[in-house]
Amino acid sequence: MITENDKRLGKQIQKLRKQSGLKQEELAEKVRLSTKYIQFIETAHRIPSLKALYRIANALDIKVSQLFPF
């Protein structure tokens, strides 16, 4: 079941990725995940693991807490 927080997380990751000037493919390459998985995270079809969140935050040069503005 997809929750509102799952949707917010996905939208926040997408927003921060775009602010960093990265395409989904580029972020996926940096974090060693598939582009499809990044797409699923951003659309809340998949919930990333804590390890994936750390890798995403690192690739975006932000703190993990910035992924959770809610």
trRosetta pair geometry for C-beta under 8 A, 3 or more apart (Angstrom, degrees):
i j d omega theta_ij theta_ji phi_ij phi_ji
2 6 5.0 -123 -159 76 72 142
2 7 6.6 76 163 -50 109 91
2 44 5.0 90 -150 141 122 117
2 45 7.5 -38 -86 -94 129 38
3 6 4.7 109 54 -1 72 100
3 7 7.3 -134 100 -1 45 85
4 7 5.6 -54 -154 37 37 112
4 8 6.3 39 149 -21 68 105
5 8 5.4 -50 -143 36 36 113
5 9 6.3 41 155 -23 66 102
5 70 6.3 -157 -122 87 82 142
6 9 5.8 -52 -150 33 29 112
6 10 6.6 28 153 -16 62 107
6 44 4.3 104 133 -146 98 110
6 47 6.0 -74 -125 -91 111 99
7 10 5.8 -56 -151 37 31 111
7 11 6.3 28 155 -16 66 109
7 44 4.6 -40 -87 -51 55 156
8 11 5.8 -58 -145 40 30 109
8 12 6.1 32 155 -21 66 108
8 69 7.4 -130 167 59 113 83
8 70 4.9 21 144 -21 158 146
9 12 5.8 -57 -148 36 28 111
9 13 6.4 28 155 -18 64 105
9 41 7.8 -81 121 177 100 85
9 44 7.3 114 61 -96 89 91
9 47 7.9 56 78 -133 150 76
9 48 8.0 -145 145 25 132 102
9 67 6.4 36 -147 157 83 96
9 68 6.8 -13 -102 -95 89 69
10 13 5.9 -54 -148 35 30 109
10 14 6.3 29 153 -17 64 107
10 41 5.7 178 -114 145 87 55
10 42 4.6 119 -174 -162 92 25
10 43 5.9 -147 179 -3 150 9
10 44 4.4 -113 -13 -52 147 75
11 14 5.6 -54 -147 38 32 113
11 15 6.2 36 153 -22 66 106
11 42 7.4 95 -77 -165 31 70
12 15 5.6 -52 -145 36 31 113
12 16 6.3 25 159 -13 65 107
12 66 8.0 -177 169 141 122 63
12 67 5.7 128 114 -164 127 52
12 68 7.3 156 77 -79 170 22
12 69 5.7 171 -111 9 135 106
13 16 6.0 -58 -145 41 28 106
13 17 6.1 33 154 -23 64 108
13 41 6.0 -33 76 130 161 113
13 42 5.7 -124 84 -94 109 76
13 56 6.2 -25 -137 169 116 146
13 67 6.2 22 -75 -141 81 101
14 17 5.7 -55 -146 34 28 113
14 18 6.4 25 157 -16 64 107
14 42 4.3 91 -66 -145 107 115
15 18 6.0 -60 -151 37 27 108
15 19 6.3 27 152 -19 64 108
16 19 5.5 -51 -144 37 34 114
16 20 6.4 32 154 -17 64 106
16 60 5.2 38 143 -164 116 151
16 62 6.4 -65 -163 -2 140 156
16 66 7.1 110 -100 130 146 110
16 67 7.3 -81 5 -100 155 67
17 20 5.8 -62 -155 38 29 109
17 22 5.0 -86 -173 70 80 104
17 24 7.2 47 156 -87 153 54
17 27 5.3 -39 -134 -62 121 148
17 42 7.7 -61 17 -92 144 128
17 60 6.6 -88 -86 -97 55 119
18 21 7.5 47 180 -73 36 24
18 22 7.5 -107 -83 53 24 63
20 60 5.3 -126 -51 -139 152 78
20 61 7.3 142 -117 30 125 98
22 26 4.4 -136 -159 87 90 121
22 27 4.8 102 138 -54 136 88
22 30 7.5 -53 -141 0 147 138
22 59 7.8 48 -78 146 173 108
22 60 7.7 -112 14 -99 141 78
23 26 4.8 96 51 4 75 102
23 27 7.2 -146 90 -2 39 85
24 27 5.9 -57 -149 39 32 108
24 28 6.1 36 154 -23 67 109
24 35 5.2 90 128 -155 103 89
24 38 4.8 163 -164 103 93 131
24 39 5.9 39 -161 -64 153 80
24 42 7.4 -92 -107 -6 115 147
25 28 5.6 -54 -147 36 28 115
25 29 6.5 30 154 -20 63 105
25 35 4.9 -11 -96 -100 63 127
26 29 5.8 -52 -149 33 31 111
26 30 6.5 31 153 -19 64 106
27 30 5.7 -57 -150 36 33 111
27 31 6.2 4 162 3 69 112
27 38 5.6 128 92 -133 114 150
27 56 7.1 31 -178 -133 114 82
27 59 6.0 115 -146 128 73 144
27 60 7.6 11 -124 -64 110 90
28 31 6.5 -73 -143 51 24 92
28 32 8.0 141 166 -39 55 2
28 33 5.2 -103 -146 80 74 72
28 34 5.9 -23 -161 148 130 16
28 35 4.4 -103 -18 -79 166 56
28 37 7.1 125 -123 57 108 91
28 38 4.7 -110 -73 -19 95 135
29 32 7.5 23 -173 -74 28 42
30 55 7.9 161 120 164 80 92
30 59 4.0 115 123 -134 131 125
31 38 7.7 126 53 -82 129 111
31 52 6.9 71 167 -154 131 70
31 55 4.1 111 -145 138 98 114
31 56 5.6 4 -94 -77 152 57
31 58 7.8 132 -101 64 89 96
31 59 5.0 -79 -58 -32 92 146
32 55 7.2 -83 38 -172 88 150
33 37 4.7 -101 165 78 110 134
33 38 6.0 129 100 -50 117 86
33 52 6.5 57 -69 -135 145 110
33 55 7.5 131 -24 101 113 141
34 37 4.4 100 60 0 84 101
34 38 7.2 -146 97 -2 49 82
35 38 5.6 -52 -153 35 37 113
35 39 6.4 40 148 -20 66 105
36 39 5.5 -53 -151 36 33 116
36 40 6.4 35 150 -20 65 104
37 40 5.5 -50 -146 36 34 113
37 41 6.5 38 151 -22 64 101
37 46 6.4 -62 -153 65 70 160
38 41 5.7 -50 -150 33 32 113
38 42 6.4 28 154 -15 65 108
39 42 5.9 -59 -147 40 29 109
39 43 6.3 7 160 0 65 113
40 43 6.2 -68 -140 50 27 97
40 45 4.2 -88 -154 73 82 104
40 46 3.8 47 132 6 119 112
41 44 7.7 27 -179 -76 29 30
41 45 7.9 -76 -49 51 20 69
41 46 5.5 -53 -71 75 59 95
41 47 7.7 99 -122 -122 75 17
41 48 5.1 25 -118 -47 125 107
41 52 7.6 -150 -92 140 145 135
41 56 7.9 -147 140 -82 163 153
44 47 7.8 21 -154 -75 61 70
48 52 3.8 -122 -173 91 108 129
48 53 5.3 137 108 -55 123 77
48 56 7.0 6 171 -14 170 138
49 52 4.7 100 52 5 76 100
49 53 7.1 -135 97 -5 42 86
50 53 5.5 -52 -150 34 34 114
50 54 6.5 36 152 -19 65 102
51 54 5.8 -53 -152 34 31 111
51 55 6.5 29 151 -16 64 106
52 55 5.6 -56 -148 38 34 111
52 56 6.2 35 153 -21 67 105
53 56 5.7 -52 -145 36 31 111
53 57 6.2 31 156 -18 65 106
53 64 5.7 70 140 -141 106 108
53 67 6.1 -148 -160 58 104 169
54 57 5.8 -53 -145 38 30 110
54 58 6.2 32 155 -20 64 108
54 64 5.9 -33 -95 -81 61 124
55 58 5.7 -53 -146 37 30 113
55 59 6.3 30 155 -19 64 107
56 59 5.8 -56 -148 37 30 110
56 60 6.3 15 157 -6 65 111
56 67 7.1 77 98 -93 120 140
57 60 5.9 -67 -146 47 29 102
57 62 5.2 -101 -158 78 78 78
57 63 6.3 -21 -173 151 131 14
57 64 4.5 -90 -47 -82 165 58
57 66 7.0 129 -131 52 106 97
57 67 6.0 -91 -80 -36 103 120
58 61 7.4 27 -178 -77 32 38
62 66 4.3 -87 165 58 124 145
62 67 7.4 134 104 -46 126 77
63 66 5.1 108 64 -9 75 99
64 67 5.8 -43 -173 15 51 116
64 68 7.7 22 144 1 69 103
65 68 6.0 -71 -162 46 46 100
66 69 7.3 14 -168 -63 47 85
